Amino acid sequence: QVQLVESGGGLVQPGGSLKLSCAVSGSTISDYHMAWYRQAPGKQRELVASLAIGGMINYVDPVKGRFTISRDNAKNTVYLQMNNLKPEDTAIYYCDARHRSSVLTPRWGQGILVTVSS
C-alpha cells in the first residue's frame, strides 16, 4: 500500500519561498505519475503541477515561472519549490500519485498547509 507524506509547509511572507516534499513509501515513485494539488478555503481542489513518468511537466498558469516540481527517485520523494509566493497561494497542498497501470486512481497524502501572509 503506497503512502504519501507531505512536509515543508508553514507561514511565509509574500515574496518568500517554501519547498514542499512528498515522501512516498510502499512503492517506487518511478512507476507513478506525480502531481501537486491545492485547496484554498471555500474552493475546490485544483491541480498545481504535474510530473509524468516520462518527465513531462505541466503547471497551471498562476504558478508558471514561480513553482518548480521535481522528483528524486533515489529518495522516493517529489518536491515543489515555490518562489515569489503570493497571498492567493494560501491553501492546503496535497501530493498525488497515480500508478502507470491505473492513472484514474489517485493516491493522496494528508495535505500540508501553506499560508502566505504579512
C-alpha positions in Angstrom: 0.0 0.0 0.0 1.6 3.2 -1.1 1.7 6.1 1.4 2.4 9.7 0.8 3.6 12.2 3.5 3.9 15.9 2.7 6.2 18.2 4.7 7.7 21.7 4.4 4.6 23.9 4.7 4.2 26.8 7.0 3.8 30.6 7.2 5.7 32.8 4.8 5.6 36.4 3.9 4.6 37.5 0.4 7.6 37.2 -1.9 9.1 34.4 0.2 9.8 30.8 -0.7 9.0 27.3 0.5 9.9 23.9 -0.6 7.4 21.1 -0.1 8.4 17.5 0.0 6.3 14.4 -0.6 7.9 11.2 0.7 6.5 8.1 -0.8 6.7 4.6 0.9 5.4 1.2 -0.1 6.3 1.5 -3.7 8.8 3.2 -6.0 7.8 6.5 -7.5 9.4 5.7 -10.8 6.2 3.8 -11.6 4.0 6.8 -10.7 2.9 10.0 -12.3 3.2 12.6 -9.6 1.4 15.8 -9.0 0.7 18.6 -6.5 -2.8 19.9 -5.9 -4.0 22.6 -3.6 -7.3 23.5 -2.0 -7.9 27.0 -0.7 -10.7 27.8 1.8 -14.1 27.6 0.2 -12.7 26.4 -3.1 -12.3 23.1 -4.9 -9.1 21.2 -5.1 -7.1 22.2 -8.1 -4.1 20.9 -9.9 -0.9 23.0 -9.4 1.8 21.0 -11.2 2.3 17.5 -12.6 5.3 15.4 -13.4 4.8 12.3 -15.6 6.8 9.2 -15.5 8.5 10.1 -18.8 9.4 13.5 -17.5 6.7 15.8 -19.0 5.9 18.6 -16.7 2.9 20.9 -16.6 2.0 23.9 -14.5 -1.2 25.9 -14.1 -0.9 29.4 -15.4 -0.9 31.2 -12.0 2.2 29.4 -10.8 4.2 29.3 -14.0 7.7 30.8 -13.6 7.3 30.7 -9.8 6.9 27.0 -8.9 9.1 24.0 -9.9 8.1 20.3 -9.5 10.9 17.7 -9.4 11.5 14.2 -8.3 14.3 12.3 -6.7 13.8 8.6 -7.5 16.7 7.6 -5.2 15.0 9.2 -2.2 11.5 8.3 -3.4 10.5 11.9 -3.0 8.8 14.6 -5.0 9.3 18.3 -4.4 7.5 21.5 -5.1 9.8 24.6 -4.9 7.6 27.7 -4.5 9.1 31.1 -5.0 7.7 34.6 -5.0 4.7 33.4 -3.0 1.5 35.4 -3.1 -1.4 35.5 -0.6 -3.5 33.7 -3.2 -1.2 30.7 -2.9 -2.5 30.1 0.6 -4.0 26.6 0.6 -3.6 23.1 1.8 -1.3 21.4 -0.7 -1.7 17.7 -1.5 0.7 15.3 -3.1 -0.9 12.9 -5.7 0.5 9.7 -7.1 -1.1 7.6 -9.9 0.4 4.3 -10.9 1.2 3.8 -14.6 -1.4 1.0 -14.7 -4.2 2.9 -13.0 -3.9 6.6 -13.9 -7.6 7.3 -12.9 -6.9 6.2 -9.3 -5.4 8.9 -7.3 -3.5 8.3 -4.1 -3.3 11.3 -1.7 -1.2 12.5 1.1 -2.8 14.1 4.2 -2.0 17.6 3.0 0.2 20.4 4.3 -0.9 23.9 5.0 0.9 26.8 3.3 0.0 30.3 4.5 1.2 33.4 2.7 0.6 36.5 4.8 2.4 39.5 6.1 
